[in-house]
């Protein structure tokens, strides 16, 4: 029964991680609904709630195919008292734009050069330094989601998702000789191999924590794999994808206090695989080993990969 309760909580959870001040839904900011927080990283064009609101208001949702373009004509209802000369850009409403800006395209963001430019800025901006907490001595970045295979994903503005290896993984296998990143345009699938790394001619696959198309890769981490070991949540990020169904994917990921409890259980599992003298360390708060496979080669590369990377 306990497991079913946890599953229900996961199922009801939306995509979290954006600053609260920037999470008011566009329909709320426009005065159409009293209260609604965005749970789709402000990707309105692919938002089920946005689609249902347009249907409820008797408007057709904008779409594109090979033959025609049908505009998304909802601005007059969403922002009731604004005409084309005063209609604010949705990025100004959410705080994403640094200064006031007028929308001249009737909120058809899919062919707006400014919208595309902001997305590119998000992709290539310097990695931010997140707040961290410790779980059995391993760093956990606040606002990040964690997969059972020890990959993390951070959902950012514009609906993009940044991916990397967590602190547990890089400590488990030490500094890598090389990291294989997916190609631009390649499609990743949640729970399937999407990344890999090598050390001393031994290779391991890492499961993707989200499904979607690869938009960018961190060539710096590819050229200098040590970055992923030293700063796994910052400059050591590995790739950025456009997720297919983020609200569906997060149901299979760990977040917040749940992710801390999961990481603590992983730490205990690892200590149990070591000699008895290390098994007691789980309650002491001691610093985890920074290179487990290098210090304890008898554990076996394949054994560790199967136990913790699920491959």
BAFI-3210 file (N, C-alpha, C; in Angstrom, 3 decimals, decimal comma, padded with zeros to 6 digits):
// residues 311
n [1|2|3|4|5|6|7|8|9|10|11|12|13|14|15|16|17|18|19|20|21|22|23|24|25|26|27|28|29|30|31|32|33|34|35|36|37|38|39|40|41|42|43|44|45|46|47|48|49|50|51|52|53|54|55|56|57|58|59|60|61|62|63|64|65|66|67|68|69|70|71|72|73|74|75|76|77|78|79|80|81|82|83|84|85|86|87|88|89|90|91|92|93|94|95|96|97|98|99|100|101|102|103|104|105|106|107|108|109|110|111|112|113|114|115|116|117|118|119|120|121|122|123|124|125|126|127|128|129|130|131|132|133|134|135|136|137|138|139|140|141|142|143|144|145|146|147|148|149|150|151|152|153|154|155|156|157|158|159|160|161|162|163|164|165|166|167|168|169|170|171|172|173|174|175|176|177|178|179|180|181|182|183|184|185|186|187|188|189|190|191|192|193|194|195|196|197|198|199|200|201|202|203|204|205|206|207|208|209|210|211|212|213|214|215|216|217|218|219|220|221|222|223|224|225|226|227|228|229|230|231|232|233|234|235|236|237|238|239|240|241|242|243|244|245|246|247|248|249|250|251|252|253|254|255|256|257|258|259|260|261|262|263|264|265|266|267|268|269|270|271|272|273|274|275|276|277|278|279|280|281|282|283|284|285|286|287|288|289|290|291|292|293|294|295|296|297|298|299|300|301|302|303|304|305|306|307|308|309|310|311]
n.u [000,827|001,995|003,796|002,041|000,901|003,055|003,446|001,102|001,500|003,690|002,531|000,772|002,386|003,717|005,988|008,620|010,883|011,396|011,819|009,639|008,462|008,336|006,517|003,830|001,080|000,496|-002,179|-003,141|-001,666|-002,766|-005,277|-007,404|-007,822|-008,117|-006,117|-003,244|-000,393|002,480|003,335|004,836|007,226|006,908|006,405|004,224|003,081|003,057|001,461|-000,912|-002,890|-003,056|-004,039|-006,550|-007,785|-008,021|-009,784|-011,997|-012,630|-013,537|-011,771|-009,529|-006,560|-003,308|-001,464|000,979|001,596|002,647|001,236|-000,159|-000,521|-002,065|-003,087|-002,624|-005,088|-005,532|-004,936|-006,581|-008,461|-006,950|-005,209|-006,955|-007,420|-005,522|-004,272|-002,697|-000,535|000,194|000,418|001,946|004,978|005,158|007,425|008,259|006,231|006,697|009,125|011,380|012,458|014,645|013,757|010,867|008,774|007,094|004,688|004,493|003,478|001,105|001,296|002,363|004,657|006,241|007,351|008,873|011,648|012,873|012,029|013,291|015,925|016,180|015,893|018,239|020,101|019,567|020,406|023,178|024,155|026,342|026,812|024,792|025,414|024,112|022,173|023,164|022,661|023,571|023,589|024,215|026,788|027,061|026,758|023,742|021,898|019,702|016,443|016,921|016,176|016,433|017,526|017,122|019,380|021,411|021,711|021,092|018,515|017,637|015,007|014,434|013,797|011,691|011,197|013,340|015,665|018,322|021,050|023,039|025,709|025,323|026,680|027,215|027,646|030,001|031,835|031,811|032,956|035,187|037,580|036,984|038,253|037,202|034,159|031,195|029,038|025,667|024,649|023,822|020,397|019,826|017,682|016,756|015,726|013,805|015,177|016,670|019,901|021,835|024,067|027,609|030,669|034,236|036,950|040,223|040,050|037,686|034,202|031,047|027,512|025,092|021,840|019,312|017,753|015,437|013,108|013,571|014,662|018,025|019,456|021,794|025,257|027,795|030,718|033,039|033,083|033,301|035,829|037,406|037,063|037,369|036,005|033,372|033,650|034,635|032,791|029,933|027,271|027,412|029,568|030,071|027,869|026,210|024,510|021,770|018,323|015,249|012,493|010,053|007,656|007,602|006,095|005,186|007,553|008,728|007,435|008,806|011,127|013,331|012,857|013,504|013,014|012,502|014,435|016,729|016,372|016,432|019,091|020,523|019,890|021,159|023,799|024,109|023,771|026,059|028,094|027,541|028,485|031,157|033,945|033,326|034,265|033,756|031,042|029,866|030,108|027,941|026,420|028,013|028,538|030,787|033,121|032,475|034,247|036,247|036,886|035,823|036,023|038,704|039,968|038,922|039,184|038,454|035,740|034,705|034,125|031,949|030,134|029,542|028,457|026,169|024,768|024,329|024,090|022,229|022,668]
n.v [-001,210|001,194|001,712|002,245|004,630|006,424|006,358|007,607|010,187|010,933|010,864|012,979|015,140|018,117|019,642|020,882|023,388|025,897|029,351|030,544|033,081|033,376|031,589|031,915|031,104|032,043|032,509|033,172|035,500|037,067|037,521|035,822|033,390|032,745|031,533|029,792|027,903|027,644|024,554|023,578|024,654|027,109|026,507|027,180|026,494|023,751|022,968|021,224|022,410|025,016|024,426|023,298|025,507|027,227|025,795|025,803|028,471|028,718|028,935|028,049|026,203|027,295|025,823|024,076|022,656|020,835|022,181|024,504|027,330|027,935|030,562|031,176|032,542|034,026|036,190|038,473|037,638|036,544|038,631|040,993|043,804|044,754|046,063|045,523|047,307|047,611|045,194|043,005|041,122|037,634|036,775|039,001|039,177|036,911|037,441|036,614|038,117|040,897|043,505|045,669|044,571|044,525|042,394|041,561|039,633|038,362|036,433|034,171|032,371|030,421|031,234|033,419|035,482|036,647|035,029|032,640|033,472|033,901|031,280|030,158|031,590|030,548|027,923|028,122|029,622|030,363|027,761|027,734|028,019|025,790|025,610|023,370|020,244|017,679|014,144|011,353|012,243|012,825|015,238|016,940|018,651|021,336|021,554|019,909|016,939|013,405|010,363|006,790|005,592|007,324|009,677|013,179|015,706|018,970|021,139|023,908|027,385|027,902|025,300|023,538|020,886|020,202|017,936|015,635|013,838|012,547|013,373|011,071|009,106|010,065|009,941|007,264|006,043|007,571|009,905|010,221|008,849|009,401|010,752|009,875|011,668|012,273|012,838|015,968|016,496|013,858|011,391|010,856|008,433|008,004|006,097|004,510|003,674|006,562|008,087|007,599|006,492|006,127|004,465|003,508|001,664|000,385|000,463|002,129|002,438|005,067|005,659|007,601|010,356|011,494|011,810|012,901|015,308|015,985|019,106|020,514|019,990|019,629|020,445|021,085|019,501|017,093|017,262|017,676|015,576|015,565|017,693|016,930|015,376|017,115|019,237|018,330|019,296|021,807|023,280|020,823|019,768|017,812|017,510|019,084|018,788|018,833|018,125|015,512|014,748|016,150|016,273|013,710|012,261|013,054|011,602|009,298|009,967|011,133|013,652|016,583|016,110|013,449|012,617|012,891|010,937|008,695|008,840|008,492|005,851|004,645|005,205|003,633|001,112|000,915|001,008|-001,374|-003,158|-002,938|-003,720|-004,927|-002,954|-000,565|-000,524|000,522|003,219|004,593|005,892|007,825|010,123|010,501|011,606|010,591|008,186|009,413|008,094|005,292|002,858|002,980|002,767|000,451|-001,888|-004,531|-004,691|-004,638|-003,490|-004,045|-005,074|-002,902|-001,142|-002,512|-002,646|000,057|001,779|000,529|-000,896]
n.w [000,000|000,715|-001,358|-003,480|-002,645|-002,828|-005,580|-006,488|-005,557|-007,085|-009,588|-009,525|-009,448|-010,856|-013,276|-011,568|-010,211|-011,338|-010,416|-007,899|-008,176|-010,873|-011,807|-012,313|-014,279|-017,714|-018,296|-015,807|-015,281|-017,230|-016,254|-016,703|-015,343|-011,832|-010,253|-011,135|-011,456|-013,527|-014,920|-016,923|-017,751|-019,071|-021,726|-023,669|-026,116|-026,216|-024,137|-022,246|-020,589|-021,610|-024,124|-023,501|-022,350|-024,521|-026,108|-024,425|-024,548|-027,023|-029,158|-031,784|-031,502|-032,431|-035,089|-037,078|-040,259|-043,207|-045,122|-044,320|-042,112|-039,094|-037,183|-033,641|-032,135|-029,463|-027,978|-027,583|-025,761|-023,675|-022,739|-021,874|-022,186|-023,929|-026,951|-030,178|-030,081|-027,474|-026,325|-024,090|-024,330|-023,707|-022,405|-021,054|-019,201|-017,637|-016,518|-017,745|-019,836|-019,781|-019,879|-020,503|-023,186|-026,316|-027,810|-031,165|-032,742|-032,195|-030,203|-031,432|-030,858|-031,971|-034,402|-033,795|-033,776|-031,569|-029,456|-030,204|-030,022|-027,255|-026,376|-027,414|-025,930|-023,401|-023,769|-024,221|-022,133|-019,328|-016,927|-014,034|-010,490|-008,354|-005,286|-002,739|-001,029|001,328|001,047|002,660|002,392|-000,287|-002,858|-003,552|-005,859|-005,493|-006,914|-009,034|-010,889|-010,384|-011,822|-011,504|-012,551|-011,995|-013,495|-013,939|-014,378|-015,310|-015,580|-017,589|-018,520|-021,375|-021,884|-022,144|-021,274|-019,198|-018,892|-016,952|-015,149|-011,845|-008,527|-007,087|-009,071|-010,396|-008,344|-007,842|-010,120|-010,560|-012,099|-015,509|-018,585|-021,058|-022,453|-024,031|-025,968|-027,124|-030,574|-032,193|-032,642|-032,269|-030,811|-027,489|-025,070|-022,210|-019,620|-021,282|-022,739|-023,231|-022,925|-022,429|-020,862|-020,425|-018,853|-018,306|-020,401|-019,866|-020,277|-019,751|-019,920|-019,550|-018,464|-020,029|-018,406|-019,347|-022,077|-025,437|-027,988|-028,869|-028,365|-027,858|-026,995|-024,488|-025,384|-024,079|-021,780|-023,037|-024,224|-021,997|-019,735|-016,958|-015,903|-015,510|-013,283|-011,323|-011,243|-011,442|-011,501|-012,509|-014,586|-015,633|-016,967|-019,530|-021,888|-023,686|-024,062|-025,941|-024,323|-024,748|-023,293|-020,573|-018,131|-017,887|-017,758|-015,288|-013,376|-013,054|-011,857|-009,198|-006,722|-004,731|-001,229|-001,476|-003,316|-001,784|000,225|-001,416|-002,418|-000,058|000,507|-001,632|-001,023|001,283|000,188|-001,373|000,614|001,880|000,054|000,337|002,524|005,923|007,724|006,497|006,276|008,550|008,264|007,287|009,171|010,246|008,822|007,343|004,816|001,502|-000,523|-003,156|-005,485|-006,069|-007,595|-008,265|-005,790|-004,782|-006,600|-006,619|-006,397|-008,917|-012,188|-013,963|-012,169|-010,477|-012,367|-013,160|-010,743|-009,969|-012,188|-013,629|-015,962]
ca.u [000,000|002,874|004,322|000,989|000,743|004,159|003,204|000,055|002,105|004,507|001,660|000,122|003,388|004,056|007,398|009,012|012,266|011,493|011,609|008,207|007,984|008,190|005,749|002,425|000,658|000,153|-003,621|-003,306|-001,128|-003,684|-006,521|-008,471|-008,072|-007,698|-004,843|-002,679|001,057|002,977|004,022|005,381|008,400|006,496|006,317|002,773|002,625|002,899|000,870|-002,293|-003,794|-003,243|-004,894|-007,911|-008,335|-008,407|-010,995|-013,090|-012,966|-014,061|-010,759|-008,687|-005,145|-002,444|-000,629|001,628|001,917|003,318|000,399|-000,710|-000,304|-003,280|-002,616|-003,207|-005,718|-006,079|-004,419|-007,626|-009,135|-006,005|-004,827|-008,240|-007,480|-004,340|-004,310|-001,410|000,542|000,550|000,371|003,275|005,574|004,979|008,682|008,272|005,301|007,269|010,390|012,499|013,050|015,187|013,137|009,540|008,804|005,770|004,533|003,953|003,158|-000,116|001,721|002,762|006,070|007,003|008,139|009,390|013,106|013,275|011,803|014,349|017,178|016,185|016,152|019,658|020,817|019,408|021,192|024,621|024,557|027,199|026,062|024,625|025,824|022,896|022,291|023,376|022,511|024,312|022,881|025,298|028,035|027,022|026,088|022,465|021,577|018,289|015,738|017,277|015,542|017,437|017,078|017,680|020,685|022,328|021,765|020,180|017,913|017,160|014,093|014,706|012,881|011,543|010,903|014,516|016,097|019,774|021,324|024,414|025,937|025,270|027,906|027,429|028,215|031,375|032,678|031,855|033,853|036,368|037,756|036,847|039,185|036,426|032,704|030,527|027,807|024,832|024,773|022,737|019,242|019,575|016,576|016,999|014,518|013,905|015,463|017,469|021,246|021,926|025,417|028,534|031,997|035,266|038,122|041,137|039,515|036,389|033,145|029,737|026,420|024,254|020,480|018,825|016,709|014,306|012,972|013,514|015,653|019,221|019,610|023,165|026,131|028,861|031,972|034,103|033,099|033,774|037,279|038,044|036,112|037,525|035,028|032,182|033,970|034,838|031,599|028,907|026,019|027,671|030,215|030,157|026,651|026,617|023,735|020,470|017,329|013,879|011,761|008,777|006,557|008,261|005,229|005,122|008,874|009,090|006,820|009,772|012,354|013,350|012,925|013,375|013,342|012,468|015,725|017,709|016,164|016,911|020,550|021,021|019,772|022,196|025,044|024,139|023,979|027,470|028,881|027,302|029,295|032,535|034,265|032,543|034,734|033,145|029,585|029,430|030,292|026,690|025,841|029,014|028,625|032,131|033,210|032,542|035,448|036,117|037,184|035,551|036,579|040,154|040,426|038,412|038,977|037,888|034,292|034,411|033,487|030,640|029,243|029,090|027,604|024,872|024,093|023,953|023,717|021,117|022,996]
ca.v [000,000|002,354|001,979|002,840|006,021|007,188|006,471|008,599|011,491|011,234|011,073|014,272|016,204|018,772|019,949|021,909|023,809|027,307|030,234|030,711|034,365|033,293|030,396|032,196|030,773|033,184|032,750|033,861|036,843|037,803|037,784|034,924|032,469|033,343|030,980|028,632|027,975|026,939|023,287|023,104|025,478|028,176|026,040|027,289|025,881|022,322|022,838|020,723|023,376|026,092|023,900|023,148|026,845|027,765|025,082|026,294|029,828|028,671|029,303|026,954|026,327|027,445|024,674|024,153|021,420|021,097|022,886|025,769|027,793|028,476|031,350|030,972|033,841|034,043|037,340|039,420|037,111|036,339|039,938|041,531|045,220|045,153|045,926|045,116|048,253|047,595|043,803|042,643|039,823|036,698|036,675|040,136|038,832|035,884|037,880|036,067|039,246|041,843|044,828|045,596|044,297|044,374|041,287|042,004|038,439|037,721|035,302|033,015|032,328|029,431|031,831|034,690|035,456|036,984|033,821|031,694|033,993|033,626|029,847|029,928|032,134|029,589|026,738|028,344|030,469|029,667|026,970|028,385|027,225|025,543|025,320|021,934|019,600|016,423|012,910|010,391|012,851|013,118|016,496|016,900|020,012|021,680|021,839|018,920|015,624|012,332|009,071|005,643|005,289|008,380|010,859|014,224|016,573|020,252|021,758|025,335|028,205|027,534|023,885|022,710|020,071|020,019|016,591|015,355|012,743|013,061|013,300|009,669|008,405|010,464|009,439|005,807|005,620|008,409|010,748|009,422|009,128|009,984|010,727|009,900|012,443|012,029|013,799|016,938|015,944|012,475|011,272|010,069|007,844|007,818|004,739|003,807|004,251|007,780|008,601|006,567|006,981|005,094|004,644|002,356|000,751|-000,162|001,394|001,965|003,257|005,753|005,784|008,975|010,654|012,141|011,535|014,112|015,536|016,688|020,442|020,991|019,156|020,376|019,987|021,278|018,304|015,996|017,420|017,619|014,816|015,830|018,704|016,232|014,863|018,220|020,098|017,593|020,029|023,135|023,239|019,444|019,288|017,065|017,838|019,723|018,191|019,330|016,952|015,193|014,809|016,307|015,965|012,253|011,761|013,303|010,592|008,216|010,562|011,522|015,109|017,127|015,243|012,067|012,320|012,760|009,615|007,715|008,878|007,889|004,398|004,229|005,235|002,468|-000,077|000,875|000,642|-002,786|-003,930|-002,838|-004,559|-004,571|-001,741|000,588|-000,592|001,344|004,633|005,209|006,706|008,737|011,347|010,603|011,974|009,414|008,015|010,143|007,208|003,978|001,775|003,073|002,322|-000,891|-002,537|-005,860|-004,613|-004,980|-002,443|-004,492|-005,256|-001,585|-000,594|-003,200|-002,349|001,453|002,434|-000,269|-001,319]
ca.w [000,000|000,789|-002,690|-004,296|-002,220|-003,413|-007,018|-006,691|-005,349|-008,255|-010,738|-009,415|-009,397|-012,105|-013,445|-010,621|-010,333|-011,673|-009,281|-007,634|-008,683|-012,319|-012,121|-012,584|-015,639|-018,556|-018,163|-014,535|-015,448|-018,085|-015,547|-017,154|-014,235|-010,564|-009,780|-011,852|-011,613|-014,707|-014,654|-018,206|-018,050|-019,984|-023,107|-023,844|-027,352|-025,983|-022,799|-022,262|-019,966|-022,571|-025,190|-022,994|-022,144|-025,824|-026,520|-023,584|-024,956|-028,374|-030,133|-032,260|-031,168|-033,598|-035,409|-038,369|-040,954|-044,477|-046,085|-043,897|-040,752|-038,493|-036,046|-032,310|-031,872|-028,124|-027,243|-027,212|-024,588|-022,593|-022,224|-022,290|-022,530|-024,687|-028,400|-030,722|-029,800|-026,049|-025,850|-023,593|-024,666|-022,595|-021,666|-020,133|-018,135|-016,760|-015,947|-018,504|-020,552|-018,825|-020,012|-021,134|-024,624|-026,914|-028,750|-032,459|-033,529|-031,704|-029,385|-032,240|-030,463|-032,727|-035,481|-033,289|-033,699|-030,202|-028,671|-030,563|-029,492|-025,825|-026,203|-027,662|-024,770|-022,312|-024,070|-024,169|-021,013|-018,354|-015,958|-012,739|-009,335|-007,571|-003,865|-002,553|000,264|001,350|001,358|002,904|001,950|-001,722|-003,183|-004,253|-006,286|-005,337|-008,153|-010,045|-010,829|-010,453|-012,342|-010,793|-013,133|-011,549|-014,336|-013,454|-015,384|-014,817|-016,527|-017,620|-019,306|-022,772|-022,000|-022,382|-020,143|-019,144|-018,384|-016,545|-014,205|-010,478|-007,735|-006,715|-010,228|-010,683|-007,259|-007,962|-011,196|-010,622|-013,286|-016,722|-019,692|-022,155|-022,334|-025,331|-025,944|-028,308|-031,668|-032,293|-033,338|-031,844|-029,868|-026,290|-024,502|-020,776|-019,180|-022,281|-022,826|-024,025|-022,727|-021,970|-020,503|-020,440|-018,020|-018,353|-021,430|-019,449|-020,691|-019,109|-020,443|-018,571|-018,975|-020,141|-017,430|-019,994|-023,511|-026,237|-029,049|-028,401|-028,940|-027,682|-026,175|-023,837|-025,979|-023,098|-020,950|-023,882|-024,409|-020,681|-018,911|-015,538|-015,484|-015,029|-011,953|-010,391|-011,166|-012,192|-011,617|-013,055|-015,903|-016,100|-017,629|-020,723|-023,083|-023,500|-024,951|-025,964|-023,850|-025,395|-022,327|-019,268|-016,990|-017,795|-017,380|-013,896|-012,517|-012,876|-011,337|-007,783|-006,583|-003,397|-000,097|-001,964|-003,945|-000,706|000,814|-002,394|-002,459|001,180|000,370|-002,560|-000,274|002,162|-000,658|-001,757|001,782|002,157|-000,883|000,781|003,676|007,121|008,397|005,835|006,387|009,678|007,961|006,849|010,240|010,793|008,037|006,789|003,403|000,634|-001,331|-004,414|-006,613|-005,494|-008,411|-008,206|-004,478|-004,510|-007,911|-006,441|-006,543|-010,307|-012,997|-014,449|-011,014|-010,056|-013,419|-013,113|-009,484|-009,777|-013,441|-014,172|-017,333]
c.u [000,863|003,411|003,297|000,781|001,813|003,934|002,153|000,610|002,941|003,630|001,048|001,098|003,652|005,551|007,749|010,449|012,427|011,278|010,116|007,680|007,729|007,255|004,267|002,116|000,284|-001,330|-003,928|-002,814|-002,060|-005,027|-007,659|-008,830|-007,509|-006,346|-004,448|-001,182|001,478|003,686|004,609|006,520|008,112|006,600|004,820|002,273|002,402|002,278|-000,577|-003,283|-004,087|-004,205|-006,345|-008,571|-008,801|-009,673|-012,200|-013,545|-013,412|-013,077|-009,981|-007,238|-004,325|-001,655|-000,025|001,755|002,521|002,517|-000,043|-000,300|-001,597|-002,871|-003,335|-003,798|-006,368|-005,693|-005,526|-008,391|-008,185|-005,594|-005,917|-008,198|-006,293|-004,592|-002,891|-000,255|000,987|000,605|001,766|003,707|005,437|006,253|008,862|007,361|005,916|008,565|011,592|013,218|013,489|014,536|011,763|009,656|007,389|005,764|003,874|003,469|001,957|000,174|001,972|004,274|006,897|007,721|008,637|010,899|013,595|013,127|012,909|015,693|017,290|016,475|017,625|020,505|020,741|020,304|022,669|025,071|025,458|026,346|025,978|025,101|024,607|023,200|022,375|023,002|023,260|023,386|023,935|026,635|028,072|026,244|024,805|022,098|020,078|017,674|016,028|016,473|016,616|016,805|017,752|019,071|021,711|022,660|020,809|019,626|017,392|016,283|014,241|013,679|012,845|011,295|012,101|014,901|017,599|020,071|022,788|024,493|025,892|026,579|028,233|028,128|029,678|032,328|032,847|032,895|035,085|036,434|037,802|037,876|038,460|034,936|032,114|029,197|026,981|025,047|023,609|021,603|018,917|018,462|016,969|015,674|014,745|014,144|016,248|018,853|021,273|023,298|026,305|029,863|032,961|036,395|038,950|040,578|038,244|035,329|031,853|028,736|025,659|022,889|020,045|017,717|015,471|014,278|012,907|014,636|016,805|019,366|021,044|023,936|027,249|030,204|033,143|034,229|033,591|035,284|038,043|037,110|036,224|036,549|033,781|032,407|034,039|033,577|030,442|027,609|026,192|028,275|030,300|028,875|027,031|025,820|022,412|019,503|016,033|012,992|010,422|007,606|007,137|007,392|005,054|006,445|009,156|008,457|007,791|011,108|012,203|013,545|012,797|013,786|013,330|013,808|016,811|017,599|016,677|018,436|021,150|020,943|020,822|023,556|025,188|024,363|025,435|028,341|028,726|028,115|030,777|032,766|033,498|032,984|034,141|031,629|029,055|029,519|028,994|026,091|026,812|029,085|029,992|032,079|033,302|033,860|035,238|036,370|037,041|036,230|038,105|040,719|040,000|038,135|038,345|036,359|033,849|033,628|032,077|029,642|028,685|028,143|026,222|024,082|023,560|023,571|022,570|021,380|023,730]
c.v [001,264|002,732|002,646|004,297|006,906|007,404|007,529|009,998|011,892|011,587|012,464|015,436|016,792|018,995|021,120|022,351|025,259|028,145|030,516|032,002|034,322|032,164|030,669|031,912|032,041|033,528|033,444|035,301|037,706|038,074|036,884|033,916|033,094|032,835|029,758|028,854|027,159|025,656|022,703|024,002|026,553|027,778|025,991|026,526|024,375|022,038|022,351|021,708|024,525|025,647|023,798|024,506|027,444|027,094|025,613|027,688|029,890|029,074|028,067|027,236|026,442|026,175|024,872|022,751|021,803|021,986|024,272|026,110|028,415|029,240|031,015|032,293|033,834|035,293|038,280|038,945|036,990|037,654|040,908|042,959|045,705|045,008|045,614|046,029|048,236|046,182|043,356|041,254|038,892|036,559|037,854|039,851|037,856|036,308|037,370|037,155|040,290|043,207|044,672|045,402|044,050|043,187|041,813|040,839|037,673|036,438|034,032|032,836|031,388|030,011|033,231|034,597|035,781|035,771|032,809|032,148|033,730|032,152|029,529|030,458|031,165|028,377|026,969|029,261|029,676|028,925|027,703|027,460|027,009|025,445|023,803|021,496|018,272|015,274|011,814|010,917|013,214|014,402|016,251|018,342|020,260|022,029|020,866|017,642|014,556|011,031|007,950|005,271|006,375|009,429|011,890|015,027|017,824|020,881|023,273|026,056|027,749|026,055|023,004|021,965|019,828|018,716|016,457|014,133|013,301|012,796|011,872|008,930|008,774|010,049|007,922|005,363|006,512|009,241|009,886|009,818|009,782|009,853|010,783|010,611|012,143|013,115|014,783|016,351|014,516|012,451|010,356|009,552|007,575|006,352|003,901|004,455|005,465|008,409|007,426|007,208|005,805|005,471|003,367|001,245|000,024|000,889|001,090|002,901|003,897|005,978|007,239|009,214|011,301|011,744|012,846|014,193|016,377|018,015|020,946|019,997|020,033|019,847|020,133|020,052|017,100|016,058|017,285|016,919|015,079|016,855|018,040|015,676|015,992|019,065|019,463|018,356|021,416|023,006|021,830|018,897|018,695|017,399|018,478|019,132|018,982|018,155|016,766|015,411|014,951|015,944|014,462|011,690|011,930|012,306|009,459|008,726|010,903|013,028|015,507|016,154|013,778|011,682|012,146|011,384|008,523|007,671|008,263|006,367|003,855|004,206|004,028|001,185|-000,216|000,450|-000,832|-003,685|-003,908|-003,751|-004,077|-003,281|-000,483|000,607|000,286|002,837|005,334|006,123|007,733|010,055|011,549|010,934|010,721|009,374|008,690|009,307|005,775|002,872|001,797|002,563|000,902|-001,630|-003,920|-005,859|-004,943|-003,903|-002,842|-004,642|-003,917|-000,959|-001,225|-002,791|-000,915|002,195|001,715|-000,712|-002,654]
c.w [000,000|-000,573|-003,585|-003,939|-002,827|-004,901|-007,309|-006,521|-006,546|-009,436|-010,723|-009,515|-010,771|-012,194|-012,543|-010,909|-010,723|-010,419|-009,124|-008,247|-010,178|-012,744|-012,358|-014,046|-016,404|-018,420|-016,839|-014,649|-016,293|-017,446|-015,951|-016,070|-012,971|-010,098|-010,596|-011,989|-012,817|-014,290|-015,932|-018,693|-019,097|-021,453|-023,446|-025,065|-027,203|-024,612|-022,882|-021,657|-020,921|-023,677|-024,728|-022,766|-023,462|-026,347|-025,740|-023,995|-026,409|-029,448|-030,550|-031,908|-032,440|-033,856|-036,781|-038,964|-042,297|-045,408|-045,641|-042,470|-040,241|-037,242|-034,754|-031,851|-030,491|-027,363|-026,775|-025,993|-023,403|-021,947|-022,655|-022,822|-023,358|-026,187|-028,879|-030,369|-028,340|-025,473|-025,376|-024,041|-023,463|-021,772|-020,714|-018,948|-017,144|-016,106|-016,689|-019,289|-019,540|-018,858|-020,653|-022,639|-025,108|-027,875|-030,029|-033,309|-032,973|-030,918|-030,188|-032,063|-031,334|-033,933|-035,093|-033,122|-032,285|-029,294|-028,942|-030,002|-027,994|-025,558|-026,410|-026,501|-023,592|-022,518|-023,807|-023,031|-020,067|-017,334|-014,619|-011,630|-008,445|-006,081|-003,704|-001,144|000,185|001,728|001,442|002,382|000,485|-001,967|-003,966|-004,587|-006,173|-006,694|-009,269|-009,810|-011,035|-010,922|-011,554|-011,300|-012,883|-012,612|-013,748|-014,627|-014,689|-015,889|-016,439|-018,480|-020,762|-022,974|-022,241|-021,113|-020,243|-018,416|-017,975|-015,648|-012,784|-009,728|-007,334|-007,855|-010,437|-009,568|-007,362|-008,972|-011,364|-011,898|-014,535|-017,765|-020,858|-021,857|-023,732|-025,181|-027,191|-029,353|-031,633|-033,122|-032,959|-030,811|-028,711|-025,758|-023,026|-020,434|-020,165|-022,357|-023,743|-023,973|-022,327|-021,612|-020,427|-019,480|-018,042|-019,250|-021,004|-019,746|-019,955|-019,756|-019,286|-019,194|-019,006|-019,117|-018,024|-021,461|-024,283|-027,260|-028,523|-029,143|-028,873|-026,831|-025,617|-024,340|-025,013|-022,198|-021,743|-024,044|-023,093|-019,699|-017,418|-015,007|-014,909|-013,628|-010,940|-010,195|-011,925|-012,403|-012,237|-014,453|-016,469|-016,690|-018,987|-021,976|-022,701|-024,517|-024,893|-025,568|-024,550|-024,451|-020,923|-018,079|-016,809|-017,286|-015,894|-012,936|-012,206|-012,335|-009,854|-007,687|-005,121|-002,306|-000,494|-002,577|-002,889|-000,060|-000,114|-002,414|-001,192|001,115|-000,601|-001,870|000,639|001,369|-001,047|-000,581|002,120|001,239|-000,510|001,979|004,907|007,794|007,777|005,987|007,518|009,394|007,597|007,903|010,809|010,048|007,419|005,299|002,538|-000,134|-002,682|-005,649|-006,131|-006,291|-008,399|-006,902|-004,145|-005,826|-007,799|-006,532|-007,960|-011,038|-013,408|-013,305|-010,549|-011,079|-013,387|-011,874|-009,423|-011,045|-014,132|-015,611|-017,333]
res [x|x|x|x|x|x|x|x|x|x|x|x|x|x|x|x|x|x|x|x|x|x|x|x|x|x|x|x|x|x|x|x|x|x|x|x|x|x|x|x|x|x|x|x|x|x|x|x|x|x|x|x|x|x|x|x|x|x|x|x|x|x|x|x|x|x|x|x|x|x|x|x|x|x|x|x|x|x|x|x|x|x|x|x|x|x|x|x|x|x|x|x|x|x|x|x|x|x|x|x|x|x|x|x|x|x|x|x|x|x|x|x|x|x|x|x|x|x|x|x|x|x|x|x|x|x|x|x|x|x|x|x|x|x|x|x|x|x|x|x|x|x|x|x|x|x|x|x|x|x|x|x|x|x|x|x|x|x|x|x|x|x|x|x|x|x|x|x|x|x|x|x|x|x|x|x|x|x|x|x|x|x|x|x|x|x|x|x|x|x|x|x|x|x|x|x|x|x|x|x|x|x|x|x|x|x|x|x|x|x|x|x|x|x|x|x|x|x|x|x|x|x|x|x|x|x|x|x|x|x|x|x|x|x|x|x|x|x|x|x|x|x|x|x|x|x|x|x|x|x|x|x|x|x|x|x|x|x|x|x|x|x|x|x|x|x|x|x|x|x|x|x|x|x|x|x|x|x|x|x|x|x|x|x|x|x|x|x|x|x|x|x|x|x|x|x|x|x|x|x|x|x|x|x|x|x|x|x|x|x|x]
***
